[in-house]
Amino acid sequence: MINFIWAVGASIAVSLISLIGIFTLLIKDDWLNKILLLLIGFAAGGLIGGAFLHLVPEALEQAEAQFVFSYLILGFIAFFILEKYLHWRHCHDGVCTAHAFTYLNLIGDSIHNFIDGLVIGSSFIVSVHFGIITAIVIIFHEIPQEIGDFGVLLYGGFSKFKALCFNFLTALTCVIGTIAGYFISEHIRNFSPFLLPFAAGGFIYIAACDLVPELHKQTGFKKSALSLVAFICGILFIFLARMYKVH
């Protein structure tokens, strides 16, 4: 029961990130762009580190390598399909021309947040420590995503209040996913070994196909160096968290 309470609390914390749009209204555009660059770099590193140093090793302790990497590839493909056919794309610079249909974007984000919740719920079945690290990794990639999604809704004609409300409602599917993931993992033996590499594939896709290309758009030496440092710091954060668990 303690693990379940931790899991629900973590998913609520992830959902509250959707309200970050409130703070973007108080920050000047030039400062927001500087902060976003660092967040994107850290999030990309955190996702890569989370996948290769966190989720995959944990999955390999529970299942054979062929099983794990097969579902990792499946997760990568699944997230590709989500982005390709649901027009789901993370926007990080406030210009969201990729979002042709605002409501379709909300559907895609709801599915994405539900999957995040499944991962959180399954992780807390393993241990509270494992669940917390997983939730932190998700939070760091949610921050730039939610800022972008807030921009999408404004771009699609929503008022600021309506955009915040709808963004928060889609984020709450993370809580539903967490509850489902926790109880499914508790009763279905192979669900966690399947979901962990599946999530790793999704993390790798988001980092490699979405966040890293955003970093490559920075051509200036200073901005490129800062984004690289932030990227490495994201990986180191996960590495240190993993070392702490080992010791």
Helices and strands as residue ranges (DSSP letters): H 2-16, G 17-20, H 21-24, H 29-49, I 50-55, H 56-60, H 65-85, H 102-126, H 128-155, H 160-171, H 173-187, H 191-205, I 206-211, H 212-216, H 221-246
